[in-house]
Amino acid sequence: MLFNNLDQLYRSVIMDHYKKPRNRGELNGNHCVTVKMNNPSCGDKIQVSLEIENHKVKNVKYLGSGCAISQSSASMMTEAIKGLDVDQIHQLTFDFSEMVQGRAHNDDLDLGDAEALHGVSQYPARIKCATLAWKAVEKALRTADQDLNHE
């Protein structure tokens, strides 16, 4: 009975982020980087914008369309990374990817509501949906790092 209640709780957290997305929008400015990615196998699309100052993500926004998993994951990701150091974000994105693939991961890292997506590992076709926004963040961080190295 506890397992069913826990599954229901996770479903309600996912649907809450889908119906009431957090940090939806765009960022523009000198310290902002924006990347777009898509999942051609299912049609999910995401745009992630990061405002990075002093090696920290000061603000993050996203726009996108697609399934409840991809869009909820994007909303959850924005809450998990805002205010964090870039190195911490790299750790979180790696840990999240490991978790949704059913691999061993660091339970000490705080993924926030994104932990509700751990059950995605039981549905291999949905893993790309769940990780799309997180991969976009990694791409944005690489882009920002390259931009800083070329200044």
C-alpha positions as CSV (number, residue, x, y, z in Angstrom):
1,M,0.0,0.0,0.0
2,L,2.8,2.4,0.8
3,F,4.4,1.7,-2.6
4,N,1.2,2.7,-4.4
5,N,0.9,5.9,-2.3
6,L,4.5,6.8,-3.1
7,D,3.9,6.2,-6.8
8,Q,0.8,8.4,-6.6
9,L,2.8,11.1,-4.9
10,Y,5.4,11.1,-7.6
11,R,2.8,11.2,-10.3
12,S,1.1,14.2,-8.6
13,V,4.5,16.0,-8.4
14,I,5.2,15.4,-12.1
15,M,1.7,16.6,-13.1
16,D,2.0,19.7,-10.9
17,H,5.2,20.8,-12.7
18,Y,3.5,20.0,-16.0
19,K,0.4,22.0,-15.3
20,K,2.1,24.8,-13.3
21,P,5.6,25.1,-14.8
22,R,8.3,26.9,-12.8
23,N,10.7,29.3,-14.4
24,R,9.1,29.3,-17.9
25,G,10.3,32.0,-20.2
26,E,13.4,33.5,-21.8
27,L,16.5,35.3,-20.6
28,N,18.5,37.9,-22.5
29,G,21.6,39.8,-21.5
30,N,25.3,40.0,-21.4
31,H,25.7,37.0,-19.1
32,C,23.1,34.8,-20.7
33,V,23.4,31.8,-22.9
34,T,20.6,30.0,-24.6
35,V,20.5,26.6,-26.3
36,K,17.8,24.7,-28.1
37,M,17.5,20.9,-28.3
38,N,14.9,18.4,-29.5
39,N,14.2,14.8,-29.2
40,P,13.4,13.7,-32.8
41,S,12.1,10.3,-31.7
42,C,9.1,11.8,-29.9
43,G,8.9,15.5,-30.9
44,D,9.9,17.1,-27.5
45,K,11.5,20.5,-27.9
46,I,13.3,22.6,-25.3
47,Q,15.1,25.9,-25.1
48,V,17.1,26.6,-21.9
49,S,18.5,30.0,-21.0
50,L,21.1,30.5,-18.3
51,E,22.3,33.7,-16.7
52,I,25.8,32.9,-15.4
53,E,27.8,35.2,-13.1
54,N,30.9,34.4,-11.1
55,H,30.7,30.7,-12.1
56,K,27.1,30.4,-10.7
57,V,23.7,30.1,-12.4
58,K,22.0,33.3,-11.2
59,N,18.9,32.6,-13.2
60,V,17.4,29.9,-15.5
61,K,14.4,29.8,-17.7
62,Y,13.0,27.4,-20.3
63,L,10.5,27.2,-23.1
64,G,9.4,24.0,-24.7
65,S,6.8,21.7,-25.9
66,G,6.3,18.0,-25.6
67,C,5.2,15.3,-23.2
68,A,4.5,15.7,-19.5
69,I,7.8,14.0,-18.6
70,S,10.0,16.3,-20.7
71,Q,8.2,19.5,-19.7
72,S,8.0,18.5,-16.0
73,S,11.6,17.5,-16.0
74,A,12.6,20.9,-17.4
75,S,10.6,22.7,-14.7
76,M,12.1,20.6,-12.0
77,M,15.6,21.1,-13.4
78,T,15.3,24.9,-13.2
79,E,14.4,24.7,-9.5
80,A,17.2,22.3,-8.8
81,I,20.0,24.3,-10.4
82,K,19.1,28.0,-9.8
83,G,21.8,29.6,-7.6
84,L,24.2,26.7,-7.8
85,D,27.9,26.7,-8.8
86,V,28.6,25.4,-12.3
87,D,30.5,22.4,-10.9
88,Q,27.6,21.5,-8.6
89,I,25.3,21.6,-11.7
90,H,27.6,19.2,-13.6
91,Q,27.3,16.8,-10.6
92,L,23.5,17.1,-10.5
93,T,23.1,16.5,-14.3
94,F,25.2,13.4,-14.1
95,D,23.4,12.1,-11.1
96,F,20.0,12.8,-12.6
97,S,21.0,10.9,-15.8
98,E,22.2,8.0,-13.8
99,M,19.1,7.9,-11.7
100,V,16.6,7.9,-14.6
101,Q,18.6,5.1,-16.3
102,G,18.3,3.0,-13.1
103,R,22.0,3.1,-12.3
104,A,23.6,3.7,-9.0
105,H,23.7,7.4,-8.1
106,N,24.6,9.7,-5.3
107,D,21.6,9.9,-3.0
108,D,23.3,12.7,-1.0
109,L,22.8,15.2,-3.9
110,D,19.6,17.2,-3.7
111,L,17.7,16.8,-7.0
112,G,14.6,18.3,-5.4
113,D,11.3,17.4,-7.1
114,A,13.3,15.8,-10.0
115,E,13.7,12.7,-7.7
116,A,10.0,12.0,-8.6
117,L,11.3,11.0,-12.1
118,H,13.3,8.0,-10.8
119,G,10.6,5.6,-12.1
120,V,11.4,6.6,-15.7
121,S,14.1,4.0,-15.6
122,Q,11.3,1.4,-16.0
123,Y,10.4,3.0,-19.4
124,P,13.5,3.1,-21.6
125,A,11.7,5.1,-24.3
126,R,11.0,7.9,-21.8
127,I,14.6,8.3,-20.6
128,K,15.4,10.8,-23.5
129,C,12.2,12.7,-22.6
130,A,13.4,13.1,-19.0
131,T,17.0,14.0,-19.7
132,L,16.4,16.5,-22.6
133,A,16.4,19.6,-20.5
134,W,19.3,18.4,-18.4
135,K,21.3,17.8,-21.5
136,A,20.4,21.2,-22.7
137,V,21.8,22.7,-19.5
138,E,25.1,20.8,-20.0
139,K,25.3,22.1,-23.6
140,A,24.6,25.7,-22.3
141,L,27.3,25.4,-19.7
142,R,29.8,24.1,-22.4
143,T,28.8,27.0,-24.6
144,A,29.2,29.5,-21.8
145,D,32.6,28.0,-20.9
146,Q,33.8,28.3,-24.5
147,D,32.6,31.9,-24.7
148,L,34.6,32.8,-21.6
149,N,37.7,31.1,-22.9
150,H,37.5,33.1,-26.2
151,E,37.1,36.5,-24.6
